[in-house]
C-alpha cells in the first residue's frame, strides 16, 4: 500500500503529512512503524497497570502530540480522551489504542 492510499484509508491528512516530511514517503513509513515504541506505548500500559495517574496523563499527552504530528487522528483522539478521563477508566483505552497501532503497522507492512 502506498502512503497516499494508506492516508486515505486511515483518515490521515495526506497533504499535511507530506508537507511535514517534505514528501519523503520512506521517512513517513519508518516514523509510523516506529511510532508505538517512540511514543512509549509500553510505558503507558505499565503506568495504567501501576495506577500512576501522573505518569499516565503525561504519557497520554505525549502520545497525543506524537499522533497529531503524524496525522494519526484516531490515536490522537483516544489519547486525548484518556488524558481527560478519571484514573479508573484508563484501562479502557489500552485495547482500542493497541488495535489502532496494529492496524497502522499492518497496513504499512503490506506495502
C-alpha positions as CSV (number, residue, x, y, z in Angstrom):
1,X,0.0,0.0,0.0
2,X,1.4,3.4,-0.8
3,X,1.3,6.3,1.6
4,X,-1.4,8.2,-0.3
5,X,-3.8,5.1,-0.1
6,X,-2.8,4.5,3.5
7,X,-3.6,8.1,4.4
8,X,-7.0,7.9,2.6
9,X,-7.9,4.6,4.3
10,X,-7.0,5.8,7.8
11,X,-8.3,9.3,7.6
12,X,-4.9,10.9,7.8
13,X,-4.3,14.4,6.3
14,X,-2.1,13.4,3.4
15,X,-1.2,16.9,2.3
16,X,-0.1,17.9,5.8
17,X,1.8,14.7,6.3
18,X,3.7,15.2,3.0
19,X,4.4,18.8,3.9
20,X,5.7,18.0,7.3
21,X,8.0,15.3,5.9
22,X,9.0,17.2,2.7
23,X,7.5,14.5,0.6
24,X,9.7,11.7,2.0
25,X,7.4,8.8,2.0
26,X,10.1,6.4,3.3
27,X,10.6,8.6,6.3
28,X,6.8,8.7,6.9
29,X,6.5,5.0,6.7
30,X,9.5,4.5,9.0
31,X,8.2,7.0,11.5
32,X,4.7,5.4,11.6
33,X,6.2,1.9,12.0
34,X,8.3,3.0,14.9
35,X,5.5,5.1,16.4
36,X,4.5,2.6,19.2
37,X,8.0,2.4,20.6
38,X,8.7,6.1,20.1
39,X,5.5,7.1,21.8
40,X,6.4,4.9,24.8
41,X,3.2,2.9,24.5
42,X,4.6,0.1,26.6
43,X,5.4,2.6,29.4
44,X,1.8,3.9,29.1
45,X,0.5,0.4,29.6
46,X,2.7,-0.1,32.6
47,X,1.6,3.2,34.1
48,X,-2.0,2.1,33.8
49,X,-1.3,-1.2,35.5
50,X,0.6,0.6,38.3
51,X,-2.2,3.2,38.5
52,X,0.3,6.0,38.3
53,X,-2.1,8.8,37.4
54,X,0.6,11.5,36.9
55,X,2.6,9.3,34.6
56,X,-0.5,8.1,32.6
57,X,-1.6,11.7,32.0
58,X,2.0,12.7,30.9
59,X,2.4,9.7,28.6
60,X,-1.1,10.1,27.1
61,X,-0.3,13.7,26.4
62,X,2.9,12.7,24.7
63,X,1.1,10.0,22.7
64,X,-1.5,12.5,21.6
65,X,1.1,15.1,20.5
66,X,3.1,12.5,18.6
67,X,0.0,11.1,16.9
68,X,-1.1,14.6,15.9
69,X,2.3,15.2,14.3
70,X,1.8,12.1,12.2
71,X,-1.9,12.9,11.5
72,X,-3.0,9.7,13.3
73,X,-6.3,11.1,14.2
74,X,-7.9,8.1,15.9
75,X,-4.9,7.5,18.1
76,X,-4.7,11.2,18.9
77,X,-8.4,11.2,19.8
78,X,-8.1,8.2,22.1
79,X,-5.1,9.6,23.8
80,X,-6.8,12.9,24.4
81,X,-9.8,11.2,25.9
82,X,-7.5,9.1,28.1
83,X,-5.7,12.3,29.3
84,X,-9.0,13.8,30.4
85,X,-10.6,10.7,31.9
86,X,-10.6,9.7,35.5
87,X,-8.0,7.2,36.6
88,X,-10.4,4.3,37.0
89,X,-11.2,4.5,33.2
90,X,-7.6,4.4,31.9
91,X,-7.6,0.7,31.3
92,X,-10.5,1.0,28.9
93,X,-8.3,2.9,26.4
94,X,-5.4,0.4,26.2
95,X,-7.1,-2.2,23.9
96,X,-8.5,0.4,21.4
97,X,-5.1,2.1,21.3
98,X,-3.4,-1.2,20.6
99,X,-5.9,-2.1,17.9
100,X,-5.3,1.2,16.1
101,X,-1.5,0.9,16.4
102,X,-1.7,-2.6,15.0
103,X,-3.9,-1.5,12.1
104,X,-1.4,1.2,11.1
105,X,1.6,-1.1,11.3
106,X,0.0,-4.0,9.4
107,X,-1.3,-1.7,6.6
108,X,2.2,-0.2,6.1
109,X,4.0,-3.6,6.3
110,X,1.8,-4.9,3.5
111,X,3.2,-2.3,1.1
